[in-house]
Structures are given as structure tokens and as C-alpha cells.
Amino acid sequence: MHRKWNGYFTIEATFIMPIILFLYLLIISAALFLYCRCAISQNNFLLAMRGARFTWGEDNYGEAIFGAEKSDKWQAEDYIQERLVIRRKSYPFYPSCDEECRINKEYVIVQTRQKASKQVIEKKVQKLNPVEMIREGRKNQNV
């Protein structure tokens, strides 16, 4: 039997196989990075939404938040910061770092930076009070 190629395929495979394996690892690493980024983004939104619903009870509306009571009033910023630190450990490959929570009268802003990325993941949720919205709607209907 006459062979057209004498061992050339083996030499070419030694160059091609490491490149193919590297590409597979690159795709898997990018998928893990995007998964962790999506999980961090979702957690930031959920925490911002909980912080937006949190009140001290002065307007008879708010979400009940269970945790350690530090003073006579519970602070939403402390609750969100505590949850961000706890959730930091749940991202296995690209954890979050540099968490920040800012709450003003209209918005709750939760910012987190992912390790190995310079871009900040920010979620901004408007504080809405459904009880006040219903009262305003009823006032406008009666006018």
C-alpha cells in the first residue's frame, strides 16, 4: 500500500489540537463570566426593589424585612449592604466587589463591580408607593 502522506498529519495535529483546546477553554470561561454577570445584575435589581419598598412605616406601606435590629429604626442601606456581602460568596469564578448602595427620596441605586471587569453593574429602581398612587387616582376620579 502506498501512502501519500508520511506522518504529516501527526505533526499538523500537534499544532492544531492545542489551539482547539484553548478555544474551548476560552468559550467556557466567557460563558462563566457572562453567567456570573447576569446573576450579579439580577441580585442587584432584586435588592434595589426591596430597598425601594422598604419604609419606616410612616406612610403605612412597606416591605417587612427580617434581620438584626440595630436601632429603633431599621436602615435599608444596612440591609442591602449586608445582603451584598453575603451574596458575594455565591459567585464561584468571577465574584463581585466594590458594592455600593445609595438611597434618596426617589430612587434606590445599587452598584457592584465584577472582578476582572472595570465596568460597573448598576440597577436603579424608582420608589413607588401603591397606596399613595391609589389615593391620587381616586382624588382625580372624584374631581
One Martini backbone bead per residue (centre of mass of N, CA, C, O) as a GRO file, in nm:
protein
  143
    1MET     BB    1   0.095   0.038   0.024
    2HIS     BB    2   0.046   0.371  -0.066
    3ARG     BB    3   0.152   0.671   0.078
    4LYS     BB    4   0.113   1.012   0.058
    5TRP     BB    5   0.149   1.051   0.374
    6ASN     BB    6   0.431   1.096   0.605
    7GLY     BB    7   0.330   1.222   0.909
    8TYR     BB    8   0.190   1.508   0.876
    9PHE     BB    9  -0.064   1.488   1.054
   10THR     BB   10   0.080   1.473   1.331
   11ILE     BB   11   0.216   1.750   1.319
   12GLU     BB   12  -0.041   1.921   1.275
   13ALA     BB   13  -0.193   1.824   1.534
   14THR     BB   14   0.012   1.953   1.741
   15PHE     BB   15  -0.092   2.248   1.657
   16ILE     BB   16  -0.413   2.231   1.661
   17MET     BB   17  -0.511   2.114   1.938
   18PRO     BB   18  -0.428   2.349   2.132
   19ILE     BB   19  -0.608   2.557   1.993
   20ILE     BB   20  -0.879   2.414   2.037
   21LEU     BB   21  -0.860   2.397   2.348
   22PHE     BB   22  -0.836   2.701   2.396
   23LEU     BB   23  -1.112   2.775   2.271
   24TYR     BB   24  -1.283   2.615   2.468
   25LEU     BB   25  -1.187   2.764   2.726
   26LEU     BB   26  -1.275   3.045   2.633
   27ILE     BB   27  -1.579   2.984   2.612
   28ILE     BB   28  -1.622   2.891   2.904
   29SER     BB   29  -1.520   3.151   3.042
   30ALA     BB   30  -1.728   3.343   2.910
   31ALA     BB   31  -1.979   3.200   3.020
   32LEU     BB   32  -1.915   3.239   3.322
   33PHE     BB   33  -1.900   3.546   3.317
   34LEU     BB   34  -2.194   3.596   3.216
   35TYR     BB   35  -2.339   3.449   3.440
   36CYS     BB   36  -2.235   3.620   3.678
   37ARG     BB   37  -2.339   3.889   3.566
   38CYS     BB   38  -2.641   3.813   3.569
   39ALA     BB   39  -2.660   3.746   3.872
   40ILE     BB   40  -2.573   4.023   3.976
   41SER     BB   41  -2.793   4.189   3.835
   42GLN     BB   42  -3.034   4.050   3.967
   43ASN     BB   43  -2.957   4.107   4.263
   44ASN     BB   44  -2.955   4.414   4.240
   45PHE     BB   45  -3.253   4.446   4.164
   46LEU     BB   46  -3.381   4.305   4.409
   47LEU     BB   47  -3.253   4.492   4.624
   48ALA     BB   48  -3.368   4.757   4.512
   49MET     BB   49  -3.664   4.676   4.537
   50ARG     BB   50  -3.660   4.632   4.843
   51GLY     BB   51  -3.556   4.921   4.913
   52ALA     BB   52  -3.805   5.070   4.783
   53ARG     BB   53  -4.020   4.922   4.987
   54PHE     BB   54  -3.883   5.049   5.223
   55THR     BB   55  -4.005   5.146   5.544
   56TRP     BB   56  -4.099   5.303   5.860
   57GLY     BB   57  -4.432   5.351   5.852
   58GLU     BB   58  -4.534   5.651   5.784
   59ASP     BB   59  -4.714   5.540   5.510
   60ASN     BB   60  -4.837   5.244   5.541
   61TYR     BB   61  -4.578   5.124   5.380
   62GLY     BB   62  -4.407   4.805   5.338
   63GLU     BB   63  -4.148   4.590   5.379
   64ALA     BB   64  -4.072   4.309   5.543
   65ILE     BB   65  -3.771   4.295   5.737
   66PHE     BB   66  -3.547   4.050   5.828
   67GLY     BB   67  -3.341   4.107   6.122
   68ALA     BB   68  -3.117   4.292   6.274
   69GLU     BB   69  -3.157   4.513   6.527
   70LYS     BB   70  -2.987   4.832   6.573
   71SER     BB   71  -3.244   5.008   6.618
   72ASP     BB   72  -3.541   5.174   6.612
   73LYS     BB   73  -3.442   5.182   6.312
   74TRP     BB   74  -3.437   5.066   5.994
   75GLN     BB   75  -3.191   5.020   5.745
   76ALA     BB   76  -3.166   4.974   5.408
   77GLU     BB   77  -2.859   4.994   5.360
   78ASP     BB   78  -2.775   4.771   5.558
   79TYR     BB   79  -2.930   4.542   5.426
   80ILE     BB   80  -2.797   4.555   5.144
   81GLN     BB   81  -2.500   4.526   5.232
   82GLU     BB   82  -2.533   4.252   5.368
   83ARG     BB   83  -2.634   4.100   5.111
   84LEU     BB   84  -2.388   4.158   4.929
   85VAL     BB   85  -2.182   4.003   5.103
   86ILE     BB   86  -2.323   3.728   5.095
   87ARG     BB   87  -2.340   3.706   4.770
   88ARG     BB   88  -2.036   3.714   4.695
   89LYS     BB   89  -1.990   3.394   4.761
   90SER     BB   90  -2.189   3.276   4.510
   91TYR     BB   91  -1.956   3.346   4.303
   92PRO     BB   92  -1.714   3.140   4.183
   93PHE     BB   93  -1.527   3.301   3.947
   94TYR     BB   94  -1.674   3.609   3.938
   95PRO     BB   95  -1.680   3.814   4.167
   96SER     BB   96  -1.777   4.059   4.366
   97CYS     BB   97  -1.715   4.419   4.401
   98ASP     BB   98  -1.770   4.720   4.510
   99GLU     BB   99  -2.014   4.794   4.690
  100GLU     BB  100  -2.321   5.002   4.645
  101CYS     BB  101  -2.556   5.218   4.829
  102ARG     BB  102  -2.827   5.438   4.720
  103ILE     BB  103  -3.059   5.661   4.894
  104ASN     BB  104  -3.339   5.839   4.804
  105LYS     BB  105  -3.651   5.971   4.752
  106GLU     BB  106  -3.675   5.819   4.446
  107TYR     BB  107  -3.413   5.624   4.468
  108VAL     BB  108  -3.246   5.305   4.408
  109ILE     BB  109  -2.890   5.235   4.418
  110VAL     BB  110  -2.707   4.957   4.279
  111GLN     BB  111  -2.355   4.883   4.301
  112THR     BB  112  -2.132   4.673   4.098
  113ARG     BB  113  -1.825   4.499   4.071
  114GLN     BB  114  -1.652   4.288   3.869
  115LYS     BB  115  -1.430   4.070   3.854
  116ALA     BB  116  -1.236   4.144   3.570
  117SER     BB  117  -1.388   4.434   3.570
  118LYS     BB  118  -1.463   4.787   3.504
  119GLN     BB  119  -1.757   4.753   3.499
  120VAL     BB  120  -2.061   4.869   3.613
  121ILE     BB  121  -2.330   4.743   3.802
  122GLU     BB  122  -2.649   4.903   3.756
  123LYS     BB  123  -2.936   4.969   3.968
  124LYS     BB  124  -3.253   5.146   3.914
  125VAL     BB  125  -3.512   5.230   4.150
  126GLN     BB  126  -3.825   5.331   4.193
  127LYS     BB  127  -4.015   5.485   4.430
  128LEU     BB  128  -4.321   5.325   4.522
  129ASN     BB  129  -4.664   5.403   4.631
  130PRO     BB  130  -4.961   5.250   4.601
  131VAL     BB  131  -5.137   5.403   4.801
  132GLU     BB  132  -5.087   5.688   4.679
  133MET     BB  133  -5.177   5.621   4.391
  134ILE     BB  134  -5.472   5.553   4.463
  135ARG     BB  135  -5.544   5.821   4.597
  136GLU     BB  136  -5.489   5.997   4.348
  137GLY     BB  137  -5.689   5.852   4.159
  138ARG     BB  138  -5.943   5.914   4.333
  139LYS     BB  139  -5.921   6.220   4.327
  140ASN     BB  140  -5.939   6.245   4.012
  141GLN     BB  141  -6.222   6.112   3.984
  142ASN     BB  142  -6.384   6.318   4.182
  143VAL     BB  143  -6.324   6.593   4.010
   0.00000   0.00000   0.00000
